[in-house]
């Protein structure tokens, strides 16, 4: 059946003679699954890379072109017990949401059944110690079986299916011992009930399933909130370009058909699909891709434009220097991917732990069974003891230790204006000892502000605001916003690259460049006192005024920087903005380490340098040019006003105009990490004490389930303490 699959539309060419294919893989539940898939597919000849993303269940494969039929990957995955198909982001998100809903439904069924069975078990427990008739006890046991068996068959299906797939592939995962424990507990309960025994273990089995599902749902919920970055670059990539066939004729062609040396036309409102140099025309362009600076710059003959650059005003003729996968935008995409793949330390640790869990549990249960048989116990008693070992060693507390704290801490962060994108963001943010800020849009507010508004007469300000409504320039938009202008002045026309003009009461009105309005002297006076400002002039007849427009610092930026210093964190600024603007900002904030006019590559180089010296860097940035640095840093945050790609790459996004959520995130994360470590120790101590007791035959499966449930409740209650951070710091 796999031979009918056509992968040609899903193949990509990353260069160097390689092909790439992304597959969505069903049934990946742990790092052990990831390791098994990567290990087996990497053995296929000519495969150069096989990487699994646990967040979206995506397998990225690269191999030498012409040497491998992609169908072999699907077949090999099927042999391993996994179903695979071409990865499509929308479909993957839909399936992930459906998996979460399915887990929640099964958890609800298991919890409802557990509550009902516990109501039946309590009379049995008390009756065994008093005067309950055997017939009554048997009735309650059979009634419990009637409730639990169908509930378990439905609720435990994720564990059973995963275990069966692993066994078919002649391997084991952590669901195998869990499934064995559940099946044995249910089977033994039926045998005990049929034999009119005093105890059955239906309550233990269904409670075990409920707690396991709770842990898996919490983990699934955290992973669903983690968003992959790559798909968001599509919004910045133009798929076609307008190419000059000759001096006068143009034609729209796919980007793949563009070659260096071709001439393309860029019109207002379009994004460039190529890197190149302007040979004709003038226009305001958005170059935040390179500098992170939101203010447009002027593109004129001889100037450079890059793929993803937005043309705002006039049309441009551009001679192509690079297209398709050779553009700067494609390089940023590769930087992002490489930086994200470097975060593999945690996956390796999880892989080693998952490899150890299943064989250790199986060996412990088997040795317990054999040991008791050799000691002279009956087969019944030996099996009961082995079931107790399987249940009591179930990693419920261990599985809940981290997700429970993450969920509670995520709620505290949400109430503080911080949204998490990454499942392990809390752990990494807690460990940071150095914070790097971008300036534009991060330390400053994303919107421009009129700095000298108090010096402009109210009537002039109002009129300029109405004129500014007819301009698409962001500096003019700042004037219109500051003036609270609602209705544009009629008859206003825009002159590309210069400004807007019209007539009012027989007098000409102009708003735009100082030279366009005859206000160079006034503009130079303002710039001499405020070199980081942008200026826009307004003239009405002989009356002339100049507006100084600049980005202002976030209102609490200085207080937040001081708080970070009190935390023992070194703060640094890396900005693509001009040196005077950066110097003025850091002087106000008390930041001593800073660099201006840096590129995305410079930022990554600085982060790599700090990492080599042992620092754990938190990068806080908002522009597309910050995205590779956000991905390369140990942890990262972006404001909600950031470019979509930066939000997607960042581990956390903060809301509002205040910078306080950055410091709050570090404080909450540090407490959450402390609680995670406590929970892990609680789980380890529980197993260290409980397993020897179970092996010694001192607990029944029922007591084992109670102990397992109690340890889970203990770590859950401890996790709730993460909510206390705000009260303690208020």
C-alpha positions as CSV (number, residue, x, y, z in Angstrom):
1,X,0.0,0.0,0.0
2,X,2.9,2.4,0.8
3,X,4.1,2.0,-2.9
4,X,1.1,4.2,-4.0
5,X,2.3,7.2,-1.9
6,X,3.5,10.2,-3.9
7,X,6.0,12.3,-1.9
8,X,7.2,14.5,-4.8
9,X,5.2,17.5,-3.6
10,X,6.6,17.3,-0.1
11,X,10.3,17.0,-0.9
12,X,12.5,20.0,-0.3
13,X,16.1,20.7,-1.4
14,X,18.3,22.2,1.4
15,X,21.2,22.2,-1.0
16,X,24.5,20.2,-1.1
17,X,22.8,17.5,-3.2
18,X,20.4,16.6,-0.4
19,X,16.6,16.1,-0.2
20,X,14.5,16.7,2.9
21,X,11.1,15.3,3.9
22,X,9.1,16.0,7.0
23,X,6.8,13.1,8.2
24,X,4.1,13.2,10.9
25,X,4.5,10.0,13.1
26,X,1.8,8.6,15.2
27,X,2.5,6.9,18.5
28,X,5.5,8.9,19.8
29,X,5.1,9.2,23.5
30,X,8.5,9.5,25.1
31,X,12.2,10.1,24.4
32,X,12.7,6.3,24.0
33,X,10.4,6.4,21.0
34,X,12.4,9.3,19.5
35,X,15.7,7.5,20.1
36,X,14.5,4.2,18.5
37,X,13.2,6.0,15.4
38,X,16.3,8.1,14.9
39,X,18.6,5.2,15.5
40,X,16.8,2.9,13.0
41,X,16.3,5.4,10.2
42,X,19.8,6.7,10.5
43,X,21.0,3.2,9.6
44,X,19.4,3.5,6.1
45,X,22.2,4.0,3.5
46,X,22.7,7.6,2.4
47,X,20.5,9.1,5.1
48,X,22.4,12.0,6.6
49,X,20.0,13.1,9.3
50,X,17.0,11.8,11.1
51,X,15.5,14.0,13.9
52,X,12.3,13.7,15.8
53,X,10.4,16.7,17.3
54,X,8.5,15.4,20.3
55,X,6.4,18.6,20.4
56,X,4.6,18.1,17.1
57,X,5.5,14.4,16.4
58,X,7.5,15.4,13.3
59,X,10.3,13.4,11.8
60,X,12.7,15.5,9.7
61,X,14.8,13.3,7.3
62,X,17.6,14.3,5.0
63,X,19.4,12.1,2.4
64,X,21.4,12.2,-0.7
65,X,19.3,12.9,-3.7
66,X,18.6,10.1,-6.1
67,X,19.7,7.3,-3.7
68,X,16.7,6.6,-1.6
69,X,13.0,6.2,-2.3
70,X,11.0,8.1,0.4
71,X,8.6,5.2,0.7
72,X,11.2,3.2,2.5
73,X,11.0,5.5,5.4
74,X,7.2,4.9,5.9
75,X,7.8,1.1,5.5
76,X,10.6,1.1,8.1
77,X,8.5,3.1,10.6
78,X,5.7,0.6,10.1
79,X,8.1,-2.2,11.0
80,X,8.9,-0.3,14.2
81,X,5.2,0.0,15.0
82,X,4.6,3.6,13.9
83,X,2.2,5.0,11.3
84,X,3.7,7.9,9.2
85,X,2.5,10.3,6.5
86,X,3.7,13.6,5.1
87,X,3.7,16.4,7.7
88,X,1.2,19.2,7.2
89,X,1.1,21.8,10.0
90,X,-2.6,22.4,10.0
91,X,-3.4,18.7,10.0
92,X,-0.8,18.0,12.7
93,X,-2.3,20.7,15.0
94,X,-5.8,19.3,14.5
95,X,-4.6,15.7,15.3
96,X,-2.7,17.0,18.4
97,X,-5.9,18.7,19.6
98,X,-7.9,15.6,19.0
99,X,-5.4,13.5,21.0
100,X,-5.6,15.9,23.9
101,X,-9.4,15.7,23.8
102,X,-9.3,11.9,23.7
103,X,-7.0,11.7,26.7
104,X,-9.3,14.1,28.6
105,X,-12.3,11.9,27.8
106,X,-10.6,8.8,28.9
107,X,-9.4,10.5,32.1
108,X,-13.0,11.5,32.8
109,X,-14.2,8.0,32.4
110,X,-11.4,6.5,34.5
111,X,-11.9,9.1,37.3
112,X,-15.7,8.6,37.3
113,X,-15.3,4.8,37.5
114,X,-12.7,5.1,40.3
115,X,-15.0,7.3,42.4
116,X,-17.8,4.8,42.0
117,X,-15.7,1.7,42.7
118,X,-14.2,3.4,45.8
119,X,-17.7,3.8,47.2
120,X,-18.1,0.0,46.7
121,X,-14.7,-0.8,48.1
122,X,-15.0,1.1,51.4
123,X,-17.9,-1.1,52.6
124,X,-15.8,-4.2,51.6
125,X,-12.8,-3.0,53.6
126,X,-14.8,-2.2,56.7
127,X,-17.0,-5.4,56.3
128,X,-13.9,-7.6,56.1
129,X,-13.0,-6.4,59.6
130,X,-16.6,-6.7,61.0
131,X,-19.5,-8.8,59.9
132,X,-20.1,-8.5,56.1
133,X,-21.5,-11.7,54.7
134,X,-19.4,-13.4,51.9
135,X,-22.4,-13.1,49.5
136,X,-22.5,-9.4,50.1
137,X,-18.7,-9.0,49.5
138,X,-18.9,-11.1,46.3
139,X,-21.8,-8.9,45.1
140,X,-19.7,-5.7,45.6
141,X,-16.8,-7.3,43.9
142,X,-18.8,-8.4,40.8
143,X,-20.4,-4.9,40.7
144,X,-17.0,-3.4,40.8
145,X,-15.9,-5.6,37.9
146,X,-19.0,-4.5,35.9
147,X,-17.9,-0.9,36.3
148,X,-14.1,-1.3,36.0
149,X,-13.7,-3.7,33.1
150,X,-15.4,-1.7,30.4
151,X,-14.0,1.6,31.8
152,X,-10.5,0.1,31.9
153,X,-10.8,-1.3,28.3
154,X,-11.7,2.2,27.1
155,X,-9.5,4.4,29.3
156,X,-6.3,2.4,29.1
157,X,-6.4,2.1,25.4
158,X,-3.5,4.6,24.8
159,X,-1.3,2.4,27.0
160,X,-2.5,-0.9,25.5
161,X,-2.1,0.3,21.9
162,X,1.4,1.7,22.5
163,X,2.5,-1.5,24.3
164,X,1.1,-3.7,21.6
165,X,2.9,-1.7,18.8
166,X,6.1,-1.9,20.8
167,X,5.8,-5.6,21.2
168,X,4.9,-6.2,17.5
169,X,8.2,-4.3,16.7
170,X,10.0,-6.6,19.2
171,X,10.9,-3.8,21.5
172,X,9.6,-2.4,24.8
173,X,8.6,1.1,26.0
174,X,7.4,2.4,29.4
175,X,3.8,1.5,28.4
176,X,4.6,-2.2,28.4
177,X,5.1,-2.7,32.2
178,X,2.2,-0.3,32.8
179,X,0.0,-2.4,30.6
180,X,1.2,-5.7,32.2
181,X,0.5,-4.3,35.7
182,X,-3.0,-3.2,34.7
183,X,-3.9,-6.5,32.9
184,X,-2.5,-8.6,35.7
185,X,-4.3,-6.6,38.4
186,X,-7.6,-7.0,36.5
187,X,-7.1,-10.7,35.8
188,X,-6.1,-11.4,39.4
189,X,-9.1,-9.5,40.6
190,X,-11.4,-11.6,38.4
191,X,-9.7,-14.8,39.7
192,X,-10.0,-13.6,43.3
193,X,-13.7,-12.6,42.9
194,X,-14.5,-16.0,41.3
195,X,-12.7,-17.7,44.2
196,X,-14.7,-15.7,46.8
197,X,-11.6,-14.2,48.2
198,X,-11.6,-11.3,50.7
199,X,-9.8,-8.9,48.4
200,X,-10.0,-7.8,44.7
201,X,-8.0,-5.1,43.1
202,X,-10.4,-3.4,40.7
203,X,-10.1,-0.1,42.6
204,X,-6.3,-0.2,42.4
205,X,-6.4,-0.9,38.7
206,X,-8.8,1.9,37.7
207,X,-7.0,4.4,40.0
208,X,-3.7,3.5,38.4
209,X,-5.2,4.2,35.0
210,X,-6.7,7.5,36.2
211,X,-3.4,8.8,37.6
212,X,-1.4,7.6,34.5
213,X,-3.9,9.4,32.2
214,X,-3.6,12.6,34.4
215,X,0.1,12.6,34.0
216,X,0.0,12.0,30.3
217,X,-2.7,14.7,29.7
218,X,-0.6,17.2,31.7
219,X,2.4,16.4,29.5
220,X,0.3,16.5,26.3
221,X,-1.1,19.9,27.3
222,X,2.3,21.3,27.9
223,X,3.6,20.0,24.5
224,X,0.5,21.3,22.7
225,X,1.4,24.8,23.9
226,X,4.8,24.5,22.3
227,X,4.7,25.8,18.7
228,X,7.2,25.0,16.0
229,X,8.8,27.9,14.3
230,X,9.4,27.0,10.7
231,X,5.9,27.3,9.3
232,X,5.8,31.0,10.3
233,X,8.5,32.0,7.8
234,X,6.0,31.3,5.1
235,X,4.3,34.7,5.7
236,X,7.6,36.5,4.8
237,X,8.4,34.4,1.7
238,X,7.0,35.5,-1.6
239,X,6.3,32.6,-3.9
240,X,6.4,34.6,-7.1
241,X,8.3,37.6,-8.5
242,X,7.6,40.1,-11.3
243,X,10.4,39.6,-13.8
244,X,11.4,41.9,-16.7
245,X,11.4,39.8,-19.9
246,X,12.7,42.8,-21.8
247,X,12.9,46.5,-21.2
248,X,9.2,47.0,-21.3
249,X,7.5,43.6,-20.8
250,X,7.1,42.0,-17.4
251,X,5.8,38.6,-16.3
252,X,5.0,36.9,-13.0
253,X,7.1,33.8,-12.5
254,X,7.8,31.4,-9.7
255,X,10.7,32.4,-7.4
256,X,12.5,29.1,-8.5
257,X,12.7,30.6,-12.0
258,X,14.6,33.7,-10.9
259,X,18.4,33.7,-11.5
260,X,21.2,36.1,-10.4
261,X,21.4,39.0,-12.9
262,X,17.6,39.0,-13.6
263,X,15.8,42.3,-13.1
264,X,12.5,42.2,-11.1
265,X,9.9,44.8,-10.3
266,X,8.9,45.5,-6.7
267,X,5.7,47.5,-6.2
268,X,4.3,49.3,-3.1
269,X,2.9,46.8,-0.6
270,X,4.9,43.8,-2.0
271,X,7.6,41.8,-0.2
272,X,10.8,41.2,-2.0
273,X,11.4,37.6,-3.0
274,X,15.0,38.1,-3.8
275,X,18.2,39.8,-2.5
276,X,19.5,42.4,-4.9
277,X,20.5,46.0,-5.7
278,X,18.2,48.8,-6.7
279,X,18.9,50.1,-10.3
280,X,15.9,52.4,-10.7
281,X,13.3,54.0,-8.5
282,X,13.0,55.3,-5.0
283,X,10.9,54.0,-2.1
284,X,10.6,53.7,1.6
285,X,11.3,50.1,2.6
286,X,11.0,48.2,5.9
287,X,14.5,46.7,6.6
288,X,13.7,45.4,10.1
289,X,14.8,42.0,8.8
290,X,18.4,43.2,9.0
291,X,18.5,45.9,11.7
292,X,15.4,45.3,13.8
293,X,14.7,49.0,13.4
294,X,11.0,49.5,12.6
295,X,11.5,52.9,11.0
296,X,11.6,52.6,7.2
297,X,14.7,53.5,5.3
298,X,15.0,55.0,1.8
299,X,15.9,52.7,-1.0
300,X,17.5,54.4,-4.0
301,X,19.7,53.3,-6.9
302,X,22.7,51.4,-5.6
303,X,21.0,50.4,-2.4
304,X,20.5,46.8,-1.3
305,X,17.2,45.1,-0.7
306,X,16.7,41.6,0.8
307,X,14.1,38.9,0.6
308,X,11.3,39.6,3.0
309,X,11.8,43.4,2.7
310,X,8.5,45.3,2.5
311,X,8.2,48.0,-0.1
312,X,6.1,50.9,1.2
313,X,5.9,53.7,-1.3
314,X,7.4,53.9,-4.8
315,X,8.2,51.1,-7.3
316,X,11.7,49.7,-7.6
317,X,13.7,47.9,-10.3
318,X,16.1,45.5,-8.7
319,X,18.9,43.4,-10.1
320,X,18.9,40.0,-8.5
321,X,21.9,38.9,-6.5
322,X,20.4,35.8,-4.8
323,X,17.0,34.1,-4.9
324,X,15.3,31.1,-3.4
325,X,17.4,29.2,-0.9
326,X,20.4,31.5,-1.3
327,X,18.7,34.6,0.1
328,X,19.3,36.1,3.6
329,X,15.8,35.0,4.6
330,X,16.7,31.4,3.8
331,X,19.9,31.8,5.8
332,X,17.9,33.0,8.8
333,X,15.7,30.0,8.4
334,X,18.8,27.7,8.5
335,X,20.2,29.6,11.5
336,X,17.0,29.0,13.3
337,X,16.9,25.3,12.5
338,X,20.5,24.8,13.5
339,X,20.1,26.7,16.8
340,X,16.9,24.8,17.7
341,X,18.6,21.4,17.0
342,X,21.4,22.3,19.4
343,X,19.0,21.9,22.3
344,X,19.4,18.2,22.6
345,X,20.9,17.8,26.0
346,X,17.6,17.3,27.7
347,X,16.4,14.8,25.1
348,X,19.6,12.7,25.6
349,X,19.0,12.6,29.4
350,X,15.3,11.6,28.9
351,X,16.4,9.0,26.3
352,X,18.8,7.3,28.8
353,X,16.1,7.3,31.6
354,X,13.5,5.8,29.3
355,X,15.8,3.1,28.2
356,X,16.4,2.1,31.8
357,X,12.9,2.2,33.1
358,X,11.2,-0.7,31.3
359,X,13.9,-3.3,31.7
360,X,14.4,-2.4,35.4
361,X,10.7,-2.7,36.2
362,X,10.3,-6.0,34.3
363,X,13.4,-7.4,35.9
364,X,12.3,-6.4,39.4
365,X,8.9,-7.9,39.0
366,X,10.3,-11.1,37.5
367,X,12.9,-11.5,40.1
368,X,10.3,-10.9,42.8
369,X,8.1,-13.7,41.3
370,X,10.9,-16.2,41.0
371,X,12.3,-15.3,44.4
372,X,9.1,-15.9,46.2
373,X,8.5,-19.2,44.3
374,X,12.0,-20.4,45.3
375,X,11.3,-19.3,48.8
376,X,8.3,-21.6,48.9
377,X,5.4,-19.3,48.3
378,X,2.4,-20.4,46.3
379,X,2.0,-19.2,42.7
380,X,-0.9,-17.0,43.7
381,X,1.0,-15.2,46.4
382,X,4.1,-14.8,44.2
383,X,2.0,-13.3,41.4
384,X,0.2,-10.9,43.8
385,X,3.6,-9.7,45.1
386,X,4.9,-9.3,41.5
387,X,1.8,-7.2,40.6
388,X,2.4,-5.1,43.7
389,X,6.0,-4.5,42.5
390,X,4.8,-3.5,39.0
391,X,2.2,-1.1,40.4
392,X,4.3,0.4,43.2
393,X,7.1,1.1,40.8
394,X,4.8,2.8,38.3
395,X,6.3,6.2,37.7
396,X,3.1,8.2,38.4
397,X,4.8,10.5,40.9
398,X,7.8,10.8,38.7
399,X,5.6,11.4,35.7
400,X,3.6,14.1,37.5
401,X,6.6,15.7,39.3
402,X,7.5,18.0,36.4
403,X,4.2,18.5,34.5
404,X,2.3,19.3,37.7
405,X,4.7,22.1,38.6
406,X,4.8,23.3,35.0
407,X,1.1,23.6,34.8
408,X,0.7,25.5,38.1
409,X,3.6,27.7,37.4
410,X,2.3,28.3,33.8
411,X,-1.0,29.6,35.4
412,X,1.0,32.0,37.7
413,X,3.0,33.2,34.7
414,X,-0.2,33.7,32.7
415,X,-1.7,35.8,35.4
416,X,1.5,37.8,35.3
417,X,1.2,38.4,31.6
418,X,3.6,35.6,30.4
419,X,2.6,32.9,28.0
420,X,4.9,29.9,27.5
421,X,5.7,28.5,24.1
422,X,8.1,25.7,25.3
423,X,7.5,22.8,27.6
424,X,10.9,23.1,29.3
425,X,10.9,27.0,29.3
426,X,10.5,27.2,33.1
427,X,13.5,25.0,33.8
428,X,15.7,27.0,31.5
429,X,14.5,30.5,32.4
430,X,15.1,29.6,36.1
431,X,18.8,28.9,35.4
432,X,19.7,32.0,33.5
433,X,22.5,34.2,34.8
434,X,22.8,36.7,32.0
435,X,20.0,38.6,30.1
436,X,20.6,40.1,26.6
437,X,18.0,42.7,25.5
438,X,17.4,44.0,22.0
439,X,16.6,47.7,22.2
440,X,14.0,48.5,19.5
441,X,10.6,47.2,20.5
442,X,11.9,45.4,23.5
443,X,13.4,47.9,25.9
444,X,11.4,50.5,24.0
445,X,7.7,50.4,23.1
446,X,7.0,49.3,19.6
447,X,5.1,52.4,18.7
448,X,6.7,55.8,18.0
449,X,5.9,58.7,20.2
450,X,6.1,62.5,19.6
451,X,8.8,63.7,22.0
452,X,8.2,67.4,21.6
453,X,4.4,67.4,21.6
454,X,4.2,70.0,24.4
455,X,6.0,72.5,22.1
456,X,3.6,72.3,19.2
457,X,0.5,74.6,19.3
458,X,-2.7,72.5,19.7
459,X,-4.3,73.8,16.5
460,X,-1.2,73.0,14.5
461,X,-1.0,69.6,16.1
462,X,-4.6,68.8,15.2
463,X,-4.2,70.0,11.6
464,X,-0.9,68.0,11.1
465,X,-2.6,64.9,12.5
466,X,-5.4,65.1,10.0
467,X,-2.9,65.6,7.2
468,X,-0.8,62.7,8.5
469,X,-3.7,60.3,8.2
470,X,-3.2,60.4,4.4
471,X,0.4,59.1,4.7
472,X,1.4,55.4,5.2
473,X,4.7,56.4,6.8
474,X,5.1,55.2,10.4
475,X,6.5,58.5,11.5
476,X,3.4,60.3,10.1
477,X,1.3,57.6,11.7
478,X,2.9,58.5,15.1
479,X,1.9,62.2,14.6
480,X,-1.7,61.2,13.7
481,X,-1.9,58.9,16.7
482,X,-0.5,61.5,19.1
483,X,-3.0,64.1,17.7
484,X,-5.9,61.6,18.1
485,X,-6.8,62.5,14.5
486,X,-10.0,60.8,13.3
487,X,-10.9,62.4,9.9
488,X,-8.3,62.9,7.1
489,X,-8.1,66.3,5.4
490,X,-9.7,66.0,1.9
491,X,-7.6,66.4,-1.2
492,X,-4.3,65.3,0.2
493,X,-1.9,63.5,-2.2
494,X,1.2,61.6,-1.4
495,X,4.5,62.1,-3.2
496,X,6.6,58.9,-2.9
497,X,9.7,59.3,-0.7
498,X,8.9,62.9,0.2
499,X,5.6,63.3,2.0
500,X,2.0,64.4,1.4
501,X,0.6,67.8,0.3
502,X,-2.7,69.5,-0.5
503,X,-4.6,72.8,-0.2
504,X,-6.5,74.2,2.8
505,X,-8.1,77.7,2.6
506,X,-6.1,78.5,-0.4
507,X,-2.8,77.7,1.3
508,X,-0.6,74.7,0.7
509,X,-0.1,72.2,3.5
510,X,2.8,69.8,3.5
511,X,3.9,67.0,5.8
512,X,7.1,65.0,5.3
513,X,10.8,65.3,5.0
514,X,12.2,68.6,6.4
515,X,13.7,69.3,2.9
516,X,10.3,68.8,1.4
517,X,8.8,71.3,3.7
518,X,11.7,73.8,3.8
519,X,12.4,73.1,7.4
520,X,16.0,71.8,7.4
521,X,17.2,74.5,9.9
522,X,14.5,73.6,12.4
523,X,15.1,69.9,12.0
524,X,18.9,70.3,12.4
525,X,18.4,72.2,15.7
526,X,16.2,69.4,17.1
527,X,18.6,66.6,15.9
528,X,21.6,68.5,17.5
529,X,19.9,68.1,20.9
530,X,18.2,64.7,20.2
531,X,20.3,62.7,17.7
532,X,18.3,59.5,18.1
533,X,15.0,61.1,17.1
534,X,13.3,60.9,13.7
535,X,11.9,64.2,12.4
536,X,8.9,65.0,10.3
537,X,8.1,68.6,9.2
538,X,4.7,70.3,8.7
539,X,4.1,73.5,6.8
540,X,0.8,75.4,6.4
541,X,1.5,78.5,4.2
542,X,4.4,80.2,5.9
543,X,3.9,78.5,9.3
544,X,6.4,75.6,9.8
545,X,6.9,73.2,12.7
546,X,9.0,70.1,13.1
547,X,7.9,67.0,15.1
548,X,10.5,65.0,16.9
549,X,9.4,61.3,16.9
550,X,11.2,58.6,18.8
551,X,10.6,55.4,20.6
552,X,10.3,55.7,24.3
553,X,11.5,53.3,26.9
554,X,9.0,51.0,28.5
555,X,7.7,52.8,31.7
556,X,9.2,50.3,34.1
557,X,12.4,49.4,32.2
558,X,14.8,51.0,34.7
559,X,13.1,49.3,37.7
560,X,13.2,45.9,35.9
561,X,16.9,46.2,35.1
562,X,17.6,47.1,38.7
563,X,15.6,44.1,39.9
564,X,17.6,41.8,37.5
565,X,20.8,43.2,39.0
566,X,19.5,42.3,42.5
567,X,18.9,38.8,41.2
568,X,22.6,38.6,40.4
569,X,22.0,38.7,36.7
570,X,24.3,40.6,34.3
571,X,22.3,42.6,31.7
572,X,23.6,43.4,28.2
573,X,22.1,45.1,25.1
574,X,22.7,44.0,21.6
575,X,20.9,46.2,19.0
576,X,20.9,46.7,15.3
577,X,20.0,50.4,15.9
578,X,22.3,53.3,15.6
579,X,25.0,53.9,18.2
580,X,23.6,57.3,19.5
581,X,20.2,55.8,20.1
582,X,21.6,52.7,21.9
583,X,24.0,54.8,24.0
584,X,21.2,57.1,25.2
585,X,19.0,54.1,26.2
586,X,21.6,52.2,28.1
587,X,22.7,55.3,30.0
588,X,19.2,55.9,31.2
589,X,18.8,52.3,32.3
590,X,22.2,51.8,34.0
591,X,23.4,49.1,31.6
592,X,27.1,49.0,31.1
593,X,27.6,46.3,28.5
594,X,26.2,47.1,25.1
595,X,26.8,46.9,21.4
596,X,25.1,48.8,18.5
597,X,24.6,48.2,14.8
598,X,25.0,44.4,15.2
599,X,23.7,41.8,12.7
600,X,21.8,38.5,13.4
601,X,25.1,36.7,13.0
602,X,26.9,39.0,15.5
603,X,24.2,38.3,18.1
604,X,24.5,34.5,17.7
605,X,28.3,34.9,17.9
606,X,28.1,36.8,21.1
607,X,25.6,34.3,22.6
608,X,28.0,31.4,21.6
609,X,30.9,33.3,23.2
610,X,29.0,33.7,26.5
611,X,27.9,30.1,26.4
612,X,31.4,28.9,26.0
613,X,32.3,30.8,29.1
614,X,29.6,29.0,31.0
615,X,26.8,31.6,31.0
616,X,23.2,30.7,30.6
617,X,21.8,33.4,28.4
618,X,18.2,34.7,28.3
619,X,17.7,36.5,25.0
620,X,14.8,39.1,24.9
621,X,14.0,40.4,21.5
622,X,11.2,41.2,19.1
623,X,12.4,41.5,15.5
624,X,12.8,38.9,12.8
625,X,16.5,39.7,13.0
626,X,16.4,38.5,16.6
627,X,14.9,35.1,15.8
628,X,18.1,33.2,15.3
629,X,19.5,34.7,18.5
630,X,16.3,33.8,20.3
631,X,16.7,30.2,19.1
632,X,20.4,30.0,19.9
633,X,20.1,31.3,23.5
634,X,19.7,29.0,26.5
635,X,16.2,30.6,27.0
636,X,14.3,33.4,25.2
637,X,11.4,35.8,25.5
638,X,9.6,38.1,23.2
639,X,7.0,40.9,23.7
640,X,3.5,40.2,22.2
641,X,4.2,43.0,19.7
642,X,7.1,41.0,18.2
643,X,7.3,39.6,14.7
644,X,5.3,36.4,14.4
645,X,8.5,34.4,13.8
646,X,10.1,35.8,16.9
647,X,7.1,34.9,19.0
648,X,7.1,31.4,17.7
649,X,10.8,30.8,18.3
650,X,10.7,32.4,21.8
651,X,10.2,30.1,24.8
652,X,7.8,32.7,26.3
653,X,5.9,35.8,25.2
654,X,5.0,38.6,27.5
655,X,2.0,40.9,27.2
656,X,1.4,44.6,27.7
657,X,3.7,47.7,27.7
658,X,5.6,46.8,30.9
659,X,8.9,44.9,31.0
660,X,8.1,43.5,34.5
661,X,7.0,40.1,33.2
662,X,10.6,39.4,32.3
663,X,11.8,39.6,35.9
664,X,8.6,38.0,37.1
665,X,9.2,35.0,34.8
666,X,12.6,34.5,36.2
667,X,11.3,34.7,39.8
668,X,8.4,32.3,39.3
669,X,10.6,29.9,37.2
670,X,13.3,29.8,40.0
671,X,10.7,28.8,42.5
672,X,9.1,26.3,40.1
673,X,12.5,24.7,39.5
674,X,13.0,24.4,43.2
675,X,9.6,22.7,43.5
676,X,10.4,20.4,40.6
677,X,13.6,19.3,42.3
678,X,11.7,18.7,45.5
679,X,9.1,16.6,43.6
680,X,11.8,14.5,42.0
681,X,13.4,13.8,45.3
682,X,10.0,12.9,46.8
683,X,9.5,10.5,43.9
684,X,12.9,9.0,44.3
685,X,12.6,8.6,48.1
686,X,9.1,7.0,47.6
687,X,10.6,4.4,45.2
688,X,13.6,3.8,47.4
689,X,11.3,3.1,50.4
690,X,8.3,1.5,48.6
691,X,10.1,-0.9,46.2
692,X,12.0,-2.9,48.9
693,X,8.8,-3.1,51.0
694,X,6.8,-4.4,47.9
695,X,9.5,-6.9,47.0
696,X,9.5,-8.2,50.6
697,X,5.8,-9.0,50.2
698,X,4.6,-6.6,52.9
699,X,2.1,-4.8,50.6
700,X,-0.8,-6.1,48.5
701,X,-1.6,-4.6,45.1
702,X,-4.3,-2.5,46.8
703,X,-1.8,-1.0,49.3
704,X,0.6,-0.6,46.4
705,X,-2.0,1.4,44.4
706,X,-2.7,3.5,47.5
707,X,0.9,4.2,48.0
708,X,1.3,5.0,44.3
709,X,-1.7,7.3,44.5
710,X,-0.5,8.9,47.7
711,X,2.9,9.7,46.2
712,X,1.1,11.2,43.2
713,X,-1.1,13.4,45.4
714,X,1.9,14.5,47.4
715,X,3.8,15.8,44.4
716,X,0.6,17.5,43.1
717,X,0.0,19.2,46.4
718,X,3.6,20.3,46.5
719,X,3.3,21.7,43.0
720,X,0.4,23.9,44.0
721,X,2.9,25.9,46.1
722,X,4.1,27.5,42.8
723,X,1.0,29.7,43.0
724,X,2.4,31.4,46.1
725,X,5.1,33.4,44.3
726,X,3.0,36.6,43.7
727,X,1.8,36.8,47.3
728,X,5.3,36.4,48.6
729,X,6.7,39.1,46.3
730,X,3.7,41.5,46.5
